[in-house]
Amino acid sequence: LRILIICLMNMSAISRALSRLREAWNSVPLAKQLFMAMFFPSWIVISVYFLYDIRSTTKRLLDMERSAIEAMAPVLQDILEDSMLRGTHGHIQSLFSSPTDLSAGRKILLRDASGRAGDPAGLGTGRPLARFAPPFLDPGQYLSLDFPLRAKPACAACHGRSQDLLGRIRISLPHEERVRAITAHFKRHLVIFCLSMSLMLVWALAIVRWMIQEPLGRVSRAMEQVAAGRFDTTIVELPKGELQAIATGFNAMVRQIGKDRRESLFKFGLQSEQQSKITAALAALQRQPEIATVPGQWDVDP
């Protein structure tokens, strides 16, 4: 029951809000209603598409980064294996990051099975690699992926046959390139968006001005002239369609009103003329002297 009462109260509030909105909309002139009906839905659609395009572009670039890292991992694994077998550790030292690498660019870490990073500078020295905690990379600034290093038959000489997972390769790419690409894409699309909205705004204003506001203004001025007594007013050169039908009906109505008015004035003129004649005749009779009568003059003998 409580939920039902709350729903009814909300429905009542929504109904009142819709009623106020309807009254406010009806108080807006027709030209402005048409302009808002033309412009704002298009603006909303283009804005939604603009935001969707930015979001989809961001996701697409992120997927491209992931694909690039995933394509890079097998190459690094082959370079690592080949360099270890050949004893050319310089390639590994130049590819993988060390604890002293504090640059903000690409980072490739060589990690052991426990998750600690190894210093590639110790390769080929005959001593165990120095271990250090992998640096923390902000996920908002870097995309980091780990790829396992599986033991191959050639690795058994150094790592033994029982060890399957030798370690991991962590590849981290900064988001700078993606941010720059998104920024450039955003700027281009923002310029296109602004130009499109400006052209749409001008086009909507032109249509409303030439097709609605100016013809309705002529109709309004013609009605004011008729109200002032000018029954020879006509509306011409309106666009074909409903406005032309309104103009035709208005002209026919004004012609009929003018005709009726002329007939009424003519009838009134005739009545006034007859009334003037009757008044003149009565006045003439009143001005004539009275006729004297002799007693017994009109008596008739029996």
Salt bridges, closest charged atoms under 4 A:
ASP53 OD2 - HIS185 NE2 2.66
ASP53 OD2 - HIS189 NE2 3.02
ASP63 OD2 - LYS59 NZ 3.27
GLU65 OE1 - HIS175 ND1 3.66
GLU65 OE1 - ARG178 NE 3.39
GLU81 OE1 - LYS152 NZ 2.70
ASP82 OD1 - ARG86 NE 2.90
ASP112 OD2 - ARG131 NE 2.88
ASP146 OD2 - ARG111 NH1 2.87
ASP146 OD1 - ARG170 NE 2.89
ASP164 OD2 - ARG150 NH1 3.29
GLU177 OE2 - ARG180 NH2 2.19
GLU214 OE1 - ARG218 NH2 3.18
GLU273 OE2 - LYS277 NZ 3.82
